[in-house]
Structures are given as C-alpha cells and as structure tokens.
Amino acid sequence: MRILYGVCGVGAGHYIRSSILIRHLIKKHEVFILGGLSSQEYLKKSFKNVYSVEGLEFSFRDNKVSSMWTVIKNLSKINKKNYQSLKKLKNEIDKFKPEIVISDFEPYSVHYGRKKKIKIIGFDNEHYISEGKYNLPGKYKVQQLISRFIISFYKTEKLIIFTLPGQQLKKNSSAKRVMPVIKEELIKSKAKIGKHILVYNSIINDSEKHKIFSQFNERFIVFGPYKNKVQGNIALREFNEKEFNKALISAKAVITFGGINVISEAIYLKKPLLVIPIKNQFEQALNALYIKENKYGEFYEELTEKGLKHFLNNLDNYRVKSYKPGNKELFNLIDKELK
C-alpha cells in the first residue's frame, strides 16, 4: 500500500516515535514522508522519500509561549514562496498516488487526505486533550479550550492516541489508545542509577535554571540548544540521540519540560521526574499534573532552589514502576487499518 505519512516538526517526540512506526511500515509498504521543521532533517538520516513541509510552530518570549507572536510568526508563512513550495509538494504527492494517510499531528497531510477523500489515521498524543478522561484545576480551563479548538482542525476518520500508564479515554470516544512506544535501544537496555541528573531543555536556552543547579553538590547533564562545554557541575550538551539515551539510562533522576516522549521514557526506565512545563503550553501542564498525581515526581511552575532541594531529597519516595511498551499493540492496530 502507498502511505502518505505526515510528521509534526514541533517537539522531538513526534519524529522519534513516528520513526519507530515508519520502520515497521516500510517492511511491507511504500511510504511518502512529510516532515515539518526539524523532523525533516531527523527523518532524512534514516529514510528515503522524505519531503519538507512548512508547519505551524510556536514563538517563545521569556521562556513561555507567546500567543501574539505565535500568530504573527505563522501568518508570515502565508506568502508566494511557501505557496509555490506547497504546490510543488502537492504535485509530488499526486505522482505518488497515496491510498491512505497517517498523520502524527501534521496539518498538510490531513488537509491533503480530506481534499482527496482518502482515509486518514491520526496517531498522536495531543488528542488526549479532547478525548481523555482527566481532572483539571480551574486555572487551566482557558488553555484547555484553546487547545481543543486547535486540535479540532486535525480531525481524522480513525484515531490512535499515545497515552501514559493509567490514562483513560472518555466512554463515548471512538479513538483507540496505546501505551507509549519506546525506542528499541531503551527496551534492550538495563537501566541503572548513576550519579548525574539528566536535564532536557528542548529548544529553550534556559540559563536561569543553570544558576540554581550550580548551588548543588550534584552533576547535571543538560541537553538543549547548546555547544558542548562544561560549566562547573553542569555539562551542557547539544542534543544527540545516542548520547541522550546513554545519559537517560544511567541517570538517577530527570528534569524536563512537559513533553510526553521524555516523560514516557523516564517512567519506563523508572526515573523520578521533575517537570517544569513551558508556560501557556497546556499539553505540557497536563502531563506535569499527571506526574504529580501519580507520584512519579514533582510538578513546579517555576524552578527554585527550595523546590529542587525538596525533589532531590525525596528521590527514594517517588513511585518507580515501569510498563509494557505499546510498540506491538500500535503495529497491530495500524496493520488492521491497512488491510
């Protein structure tokens, strides 16, 4: 079967988990891959037939999502150059003649599938916001409504939602849920408790946190938008998947924003978590609330020296329970849809 597969470019979790599914698909099918932003470069390293597509992205101000600048940034993409690029991309997809679309929260693949009246399978974690069953403090209600509105534009015929252990969907949801898909390297690994704290800063250079880290007699390995260097007890690292996996497997704890991929990997490897979501990123706040409620670690809106001390002093008290990865379950669900 000929599959058009779209991958969101915001957040490494999308292209990392999609690469696991794509490796399964190319064994029996032809796959035309659309990669937005950073996902294209990542996917090109492992697969052929990878094409770039302009995708929606966030704009950050003072380590939080700026709604105004996000709108301006994305509106600026409506120009002649991008129109011509999309027109050329559409011609390439037309030549491929896809029979089905799979989208990991990538908008153009969903749009193409609708226009061509091709069956679309959605595979993402964002739809848990609209399909999931969870309790929510009142102060997050507005963010939730905005997120649900955005998600409504990604409606697909079939939907598979990547969920964390214990999360449930609403009774009236027609979606299917799967446990997190985990990289083979981590599945085959033997996790151990090392002497360092792993910190994942994603796309934000958050130097304020580093000042707090420097006050502790601990070694911090911080992955993010940095050049490799050491500053006292802090090792800054440009993101490298192999090195990140190695540091994660041997970490004694993990500090991260609220992205679901690192959270799911840390839980799988039984690592206590401290989650500090990017402000105005509802999905991350929802994941952080889950960590706190399930006693996998702590949720702080701001990192303080007092808060970090509390987290580090209680590492032995957090719940450390692994789970069976959802890789095979996902493959089986997708294979049934492709028959």
N, C-alpha and C positions, 0 to 999 in steps of 0.2 A: 504494500500500500504506500501511496505517496502522502507524506505528512508535512504540513506547514507547522513549524514549532516556533512560537514567539517567546522570548525571554526578557523580562523586565531588567533594565540596566541599573536601577536604584537599589543598592544593597547586594552584597556578595552572596547572600543566602539563596537568592533566586537562581543565579547561574551555577552555583555549586550543586544544589540539589537537582536542577534540570540536567546538568551534565551526567548525573547518575542515571536518570531516566533515558536520556538520549543514547547513552552507551548500550542500554538494553534494546532500544528501538532499532538502531542501525544494524542489529544482527539479522533482522528479517524485513526491514522496510527502508524505503528511501526517505530521507529527512532533509527538508529545506529549513535552515535555521535563521531566524531573525534575532539579532542581538542589539539591544539598546545600550548606548553609552559604554560603560566598562565591560559589560557582559560579552560584547563582540570580541574584544581582544582576548579575553579569557577562553572563550569557546573556540576561537581560531587555533589555539595551541593544540587542541585535541581532535577537532572535527573539520571535515571539508564542508563545502556548501554553506558557509556562514556569511550572512549579509548584515550590513549595518542599517539600523533604522533609528530615526530620531524619536526619542521617547520623552515622556514627562519627567521632570526632575524637581527636586526641592532646592530652595535657596535658603542659606543659613545666615543669621545675624546673631552675634553674641551667643553662639552655641545653642540656638533654638531655630525651629523652622519659622521663617517669616512669611506669612500668608501673602502680604502685598508683593514682596519681591519674588515669591514663587510664581504668582500670577503674571507679573511683568516678564520674568525670565521665560516662561512658556509661551506667552503671547508673542515674544520676539522671534520665536521659531516659525511663525507664520510669515514666510517670505518666499520670494521667487525661487531662490536656490533650493530650499527644502522641498518646495512643490515639485521642482524638476527631479530632485532626488527620489521622491516618493513615486513619481510617475515612472521613472526608470525601474525602480524596485518592483512596482506592480507588474510591469512587462515581464520581468524575470520570473516572478511567481506565476504569472499566466502561462509562461512556457513550461514551467514545472507541472502545472495542472494538478494541484493538491486535491486529494479526495477527502481529507479530514484536517481539522486544525486543532492543535493543542497549544494552550496559552498559559504561561506562568506569569499572569498579571501584566501582559504586554498588549497595549491597546491596538496597534495596527493589525496584528494577526486576527484579533477579534473582529475588527471592522471589516477586514477582507472576507472572513468567513461569513459574516452577515450579508454582505453585498452579493456574494456568490452563492448564498444559501447552502453552505457546506456545514456539516455537523461540527460543532465546536466543543471541545472538552477543556474545561478550566481546571488547572492544578496550581493551587497557591495556598497561602495561609491567611491572606487578607480577608477572604470571605468568611472567616470565623467571626469577624466583627459583626456581620449581618446575620449569619446562620448559627452562631454559637449560643450556648446557654451559660450565662455568667452573671454575677452580681457586680454592680458598678457604683462607686461613690458619686454623688450628685454633681460634684465639681467637674467630672469628665463628660457629662451628658452632651454639652455643645460639641465637643471634639468628636464624640461618637456619632452625632447626627451628620456632621460634615463628612466624616469618613464613610458612613453608609451611603451618603449622596454620591461621593466619588466612585465607590465600589459598584453602584447601580449601573454605571456605564460599561462595566465588564461582564455583563450578564451572558451566560453560556447555557447551552442545552443540557450538558452534563457537567457536574462539578465534583471535584475531589479536593478535600480540604486537609491540609497538613496540620495536625493538632498535637499539642503537648500531652503527656500522660495524664489521663483522668478527665481531660476536657471532653465535653459532650455537645452535640448539636441539638437544636430545638426539635421538638417532636414532629412538627409539621415540615421540617426541612427535607428536601428531596436529595440533598447532597450526600456523598459518601465521605467518611473520614478515614485517614490513615495515620498511624504513628509516624514520627519523624523518620525520614530516610537518612541514613548515615553513610559516610564515605567508607569504602572497603578498608582503607588504611587504618581507620579508627576501630572498625569492627574486629580486625585481626590483631589489634594492639593489646598490650597488657598495661592498663593504667597503673600508675604508681604515684605516691605522694612525695613530690620533690621539695625543694627549698625556695621556690620562687612563686610569685603571684603573677598570673597572666592578665594583662590588660589589653582589651581590644577597643581602639578608639575610632575605628571605621574611617570616615572621611573628614573628621574634625580634628585639628591640631589643638588639643585642649591642654595647654601648658599650665593652667591653674591647678589642675589635678596633680601635676608633677611636683609642685611646691609642697603639697600635702604628703605625697609619697616620700619625699626627701626627709620628712620628720620621723620616719620609722626605721627600725633596725630590721628591714626586710629587703629582699631583692625583687624588683619589679621588672618584668619584661613587657614592654609596651609596643604593640603593633598598630600602625596607623600611617598617616601621610608624612613620614619622616625619612631622613637619611640615616643609615646605621651609625650609631655612636653611643657612647656610654657617658652618663652624667651622674657621677656618684653611685648611688644604689639603684639607678634606673638605666636599663638598657633599651634604647629606642631602636625599633626595627621597622624597616619598610615591609609592607605585607608581602609575605612569601608563603604560599600554602604549605609547602613541605616543612618549613621551619615553624610555622604556626602550629601545625599538627603535632610536631615534636614537643613544642613548649606546652601545648594543651594537655597532652598525655601525661606529662610529668609535673604539672602544676599542682600546688596544694590548694589553690583557690582561683576563682576567675572574677574579674571586674569588667563589666561591659555595658554598652548601651542596651536597649531592649530588643535588638534583632533576634528573631526566633532561631536562626541557624546556630549561632554560637551557644545560645541558651540550651537548645536541644542536645548539642554535642557535649556540653558540660554536664548536663544531667545524666546522659548516657555513660559518661566516664566517672560519675559520682563526685563531681567537683562542687563545693559550696560556691554560691553565686552572690555577687553584689551587683545589682542592676541600677543604673542611673540613666533613665530614658532621656533622649533629646526632647526638649520642651516642645509642646504642640505636635508631637508625634504620637497620636492616640494608640496606634498598634503597639508601640514600644511600652507605653504606660500600661496597657492591658497585659502584656507579657510580664511586666515587672510586678503587677498586682498578683498575678498567678504565682510567681516565685515566693512572694511574701506569704500568701495564703496557704501554700503547700509546704512551707518551712524548708524550702531548698536554699534559702539565704535571705538577703535583705533587699528592700526597695527604698532608695533615697532619691528625692528630687534634686538634692544638691549634695555633693560630697563635702564632708567636713572632717577635721582631724578626729573629733569625738566619735563621729559615725564610723569612720574607718577602724578606729581602735576597738569599738564595740564588735564590728564584724570579725576582725582578726582574732579577738579574744574568745569568740564563740564558734569557731570553725567546727569543733567536735560536736556541737549541739544541733547542727543543721541536718536535715534529712538527706541521706545519700542513698538513693535507690535507683538502680538502672532500669531498663525496659528492653523489650524485644523490638529492634528496628522494623520500620514498616516497608522496607525495600521490596520484599517478595509480595507483600499484600498489594502494594502500588502496581507492580508489574502485572499481577494477575488482573486487577481491575482495568488497567489500560488495555491489556490483551483482549479481554472480553468485549470492550468497546470497539476494538479494531476488527473484530470478526464480522 
